[in-house]
Amino acid sequence: MRLIFQNFKNNPRNLMQRAGYHFERQDPQTREESYGRRLSGGADYPKFHIYVRRQGDELILNLHLDQKKPSYGDYTMHSGEYEDSKILQKEAENIKKIFNN
């Protein structure tokens, strides 16, 4: 699920932390940042996963739900929800509230 914020001036890392996400990594070439938020206290999965990047004055977030750890050898593919699920829609609304305040 893609979220776009126009004329974004804030620090996305601070807002992601306010939304309950932790920083995972930044791609050194694209500078795209990755954040995660676990759904349960102790387990690593399932978790919300967001890629964040700037494009001009826009901030673009790509949100999905990782259901389990990647299990395809060296590949990072895994079982996940990417669009139109109620849980993703609810999480997107929560993020919008934080980013728009």
N, C-alpha and C positions, 0 to 999 in steps of 0.2 A: 504494500500500500504506500503510495507516494503522497507526501505532504510538502507543500511549497509555501514558504513565507516570504512575502514581498518586502522590499526595503528593510531588510533585517540588519539591525545595528548592534544587537547584544552579543555577548559571548555565549556561543551555543553550549560549550562545556558546562558552564554554570547552570544553565537552564536544564540540561540533561540530568545533572545531579539533582536538581530540585524535583525533577520528575521521577527520581528513584533509580536512574541508570548509572552504571559505572563505565568509565573509559576502558576500552580494551586495547586498541591500537590505532595507529595512523599509517596509512599507506605512504611511504616516502616519495613516491612519484606523483600520485594524484592528490595527495594531502587529504584524501577522504578519511574521516574518522569513523570508528566503529564503537558502539556502546551496547551494553546488555543489561537486562533486568530480569532476575529470576522470579518465577511465579510462586515458588514455595521456598521456605526458609533454608533448608539444608541442601536440597538437590540442585544440581547444575542445570537440569532440564526438566520441564520445558522452560524456555526463557524468551522474552521479547528481545529482538535484535534490530538495531537501527544503524544504517550507514548515513552519515551526515557529510554534506559537501556544500561549498559556496560556489555560486555561479553568478558572477556580477554582484548585484545587490540582493540576489535571492539566496535563501537557505533551503536546500532540498534534503528532505529526510525520506529514506526508504525503510519502511517498517515491515517486519515479518515476525512470525512466531516459530522458533525452532522447537520441534517436538522432542528431538533426541540428538545425541552427539553424532557427528559425522561418522559413517561406517563404511566408507568406500575407499579404503586405502589412503593414497596421497591426496585424494580429491576432497573438497570441502562441501560437497553436496550432502544434504540431509533431509529428513522428513520435516516439512514445515508448512505453515499457512501463510499465504502471500497476499490475498485479496478477499474482500467481501465476507469475511467471517465476523460474527457478532463480537467476539473477543477483540479482534483487531480494530473494529470500528469504535468500540468503547475506549480502547487504549489511545487511538488517534484523537478522540475527543478530549481525553485527559491531557494529552500533550498540547493540543491547540489552546486549551485554557491557560496552561502555564506559559506558553510562548507568546500568547496575545495579551498578557497582563503586564 
